[in-house]
Amino acid sequence: MQDKRKAYEEKLEAQYEEWNAQIALLKAKADKAKAEAKIEYYKNIEALQHKHEEAGTKLHELKIAGDEAWEDVKTGAEKAWDEVKTAYHHVASKFK
């Protein structure tokens, strides 16, 4: 169980770091936008960052959870991950 748990946590950690990079790319694209669009882009990016931070909190909770609580925390983390993924795709689609 410990190996499976560790692998799962590492997978989430890698995805979290990937989102950091993707958010940075979105910010770079927003910086190049015209003033009106830039405001809208940054508003969307800010909402995405908020979801990202919530996912980071869930990841931390997952790492420190005891064996008894781990499955429950995992469920919450998966929900947070889905929300970040949805928010990312929503924001990224506005840049196309």
VEXDREN-2710 file (C-alpha; in Angstrom, 1 decimal):
% VEXDREN-2710
k/r/px/py/pz
1/MET/0.0/0.0/0.0
2/GLN/2.8/2.4/0.9
3/ASP/4.4/2.0/-2.6
4/LYS/1.1/2.6/-4.3
5/ARG/0.5/5.7/-2.1
6/LYS/3.9/7.1/-2.8
7/ALA/3.6/6.6/-6.5
8/TYR/0.2/8.3/-6.5
9/GLU/1.5/11.2/-4.5
10/GLU/4.5/11.5/-6.9
11/LYS/2.1/11.5/-9.9
12/LEU/0.1/14.3/-8.4
13/GLU/3.2/16.3/-7.5
14/ALA/4.4/16.0/-11.1
15/GLN/1.1/17.2/-12.5
16/TYR/1.1/20.1/-10.0
17/GLU/4.5/21.2/-11.3
18/GLU/3.3/20.8/-14.9
19/TRP/0.4/23.1/-14.1
20/ASN/2.9/25.6/-12.7
21/ALA/4.6/25.7/-16.0
22/GLN/1.4/25.9/-18.0
23/ILE/0.1/28.8/-15.9
24/ALA/3.4/30.6/-16.6
25/LEU/3.0/30.0/-20.3
26/LEU/-0.6/31.4/-20.1
27/LYS/0.8/34.5/-18.3
28/ALA/3.4/35.0/-21.0
29/LYS/0.7/34.9/-23.7
30/ALA/-1.5/37.3/-21.7
31/ASP/1.4/39.7/-21.4
32/LYS/1.5/39.9/-25.2
33/ALA/-2.2/40.5/-25.6
34/LYS/-3.8/43.9/-26.1
35/ALA/-4.9/45.8/-23.1
36/GLU/-8.6/44.9/-23.1
37/ALA/-7.9/41.2/-23.7
38/LYS/-5.1/41.2/-21.1
39/ILE/-7.5/42.2/-18.3
40/GLU/-9.8/39.3/-19.2
41/TYR/-7.0/36.9/-19.6
42/TYR/-5.5/37.8/-16.2
43/LYS/-8.9/37.5/-14.5
44/ASN/-9.2/33.9/-15.9
45/ILE/-5.6/33.1/-14.9
46/GLU/-6.2/34.3/-11.4
47/ALA/-9.2/32.0/-11.0
48/LEU/-7.1/29.1/-12.4
49/GLN/-4.3/30.0/-9.9
50/HIS/-6.8/29.9/-7.1
51/LYS/-7.9/26.3/-8.1
52/HIS/-4.2/25.4/-8.5
53/GLU/-3.5/26.6/-4.9
54/GLU/-6.4/24.6/-3.6
55/ALA/-5.0/21.5/-5.4
56/GLY/-1.7/22.2/-3.7
57/THR/-3.3/22.3/-0.3
58/LYS/-5.0/19.0/-1.1
59/LEU/-1.7/17.5/-2.2
60/HIS/-0.2/18.6/1.1
61/GLU/-3.1/17.1/3.1
62/LEU/-2.7/13.8/1.1
63/LYS/1.0/13.6/2.0
64/ILE/0.5/14.1/5.7
65/ALA/-2.7/12.0/6.0
66/GLY/-2.6/8.9/8.1
67/ASP/-3.4/5.6/6.6
68/GLU/-7.0/5.6/7.9
69/ALA/-7.8/9.0/6.4
70/TRP/-5.7/8.7/3.2
71/GLU/-8.5/7.3/1.0
72/ASP/-10.9/10.1/2.0
73/VAL/-8.2/12.8/1.4
74/LYS/-7.4/11.1/-1.9
75/THR/-11.1/11.6/-3.0
76/GLY/-10.9/15.3/-2.1
77/ALA/-7.6/15.6/-4.0
78/GLU/-9.0/14.0/-7.1
79/LYS/-11.9/16.4/-7.0
80/ALA/-9.5/19.4/-6.7
81/TRP/-7.4/18.0/-9.6
82/ASP/-10.5/17.7/-11.8
83/GLU/-11.4/21.3/-11.0
84/VAL/-7.9/22.5/-12.0
85/LYS/-7.9/20.5/-15.2
86/THR/-11.3/21.9/-16.2
87/ALA/-10.3/25.4/-15.3
88/TYR/-7.0/25.1/-17.2
89/HIS/-8.8/23.9/-20.3
90/HIS/-11.3/26.7/-20.0
91/VAL/-8.6/29.3/-19.7
92/ALA/-6.4/27.8/-22.4
93/SER/-9.3/27.7/-24.9
94/LYS/-9.6/31.5/-24.6
95/PHE/-6.0/31.9/-25.9
96/LYS/-6.7/30.1/-29.2
END
